[in-house]
């Protein structure tokens, strides 16, 4: 093993100074205003100017703790014979709440899954499904596919996350490695519109075949319920009063 | 001989009809030998496509099987699902975190408490309150989960018999299951769709007389399970229909990610309660039953033995609850910003807010009133992040992927339902087998379409 898993040190030293980090935080987009997150009525609390900014994306550096280091090392070692460095295939690693997430670059997803299943030090045999998540604000990486895999041999569980831009919603299918991904990828296509290249039959699975749109997406119109009273209607959920 | 032909298009000749509808057979009576003799060339290679469903093909819910048959042999099986899709995951995104339990409980309606537990443990891990859960809540959760496991397994075994034409098995299993449902009704208030497990604990304490009712159940249940086993275990008809049927060995289970009783019927004692314990399962004493037959009969044996193990676990929960005699033992997290504030009580006019709670928030504590109001209208905020929780459900690994953006509502919640996952393995079990064996194969997976389609 020659390559250390994890991110490289910052190119410019001044970027890591605390003052610079503060600047970065202040320039982050605002995700919530006011104390109560109410957005349709005047805020009389006196905290109306309060702004909550978006947290920067999490990223963890080794050591990750527990068995996570062993998995990262073994994955780096397994990818090496293919001429792939750990950081070529994995964008970043996040350890949060006792769970590890490998953010995989989508072009290397199948290679990573192949190693995860077949390398004796990894052996993640049980495929735990695909869960799509739509982040409309994450420009250029709007659609995420999240995979959970479980190793019975080593009693370990990890998460893989792949992102694709909305304009190019293609993610390679892992059905060639994990046959059980078949229905899960169909479901994620059905609800989020992610196209899994190489899937044997990527058709809708839950919605009717001729359904327009992908209902799991955040921009999917929900529609309201018309009521027979002065032409009004019950507004769709996203237009009702809510708290951010 | 006069031949009467009825075509879909009136006035069409046999040749027209054959072009439009396929081969036409004219049968006028007493000419069967002639018809069969003239058709031997085709019968050799003829494949018939049969649509099973979409009505209950095996009383597990609404799904459809597209079977290609060569005689009685299934050459291809495709499962079509989606008839019971209700958008539970999408609905969750427009409700508070606490209201989320009301939705997930409706996914797999035979394992409602498992859905709730998987979701709530996920929310608790996001909140970082896993180690602050009251002891009583954990024991009550284990008690309810194991009761639910018995109910779910009986809901699998009973209809299994019914599908094979054995009404007695069904009635015996349902008789025992009714006892389980009565207990669940006594403790949670409902037979199903409980919404009883909440982020931070459970909704209510054990009711008065609850422990005694569970003890009473534990006294009569082993006898009923024994009766059921006497009826089924060595039943020649049941064995003939299940032994060697729907074969799925360890290699196939690994390749298809199959868990639960299907995996344990191949001889691998994989149980998340042992390998990755949650809710302090490591402190309970129980075994993981396995068989190595890899068939429908083995899966039945695993399920019925798990019922016996669950009875032992329930006994341990009852003992632990009986030991906790301290007054005001909390069953919900003692955090005013997360724990659901409303206390319910049974008054003369039905179930409603308890008078003590109303007196407290209206007359004594402004803080309590604020917390009540804020939690009920707005809910609590959950720090941004994502977690995946996996429980050993009755049907296999039940996972819940919960994502928060820091708001008062789930950003995304996804249930990895074992039924959904395992139905993918159906084709491997039934292809090359007989049409009649498709039914025991489905029943041995024990899928519930509410969970499959969500």
Interface residues (C-beta under 8 A of the other chain):
Chain A: X31 X32 X36 X37 X52 X55 X58 X96 X97 X98 X99 X101 X125 X126 X127 X128 X129 X131 X132 X133 X134 X146 X148 X150 X152 X155 X157 X159 X178 X179 X180 X182 X183 X184 X187 X191 X204 X205 X206 X207 X208 X215 X216 X237 X238 X242 X243 X244
Chain B: X81 X82 X85 X87 X89 X90 X94 X125 X126 X128 X254 X255 X256 X257 X258 X259 X268 X270 X275 X276 X377 X378 X379 X384 X385 X386 X387 X388 X390 X397 X399 X401 X403 X405 X406 X407 X408 X409 X411 X412 X414 X416 X420 X421 X423 X424 X453 X454
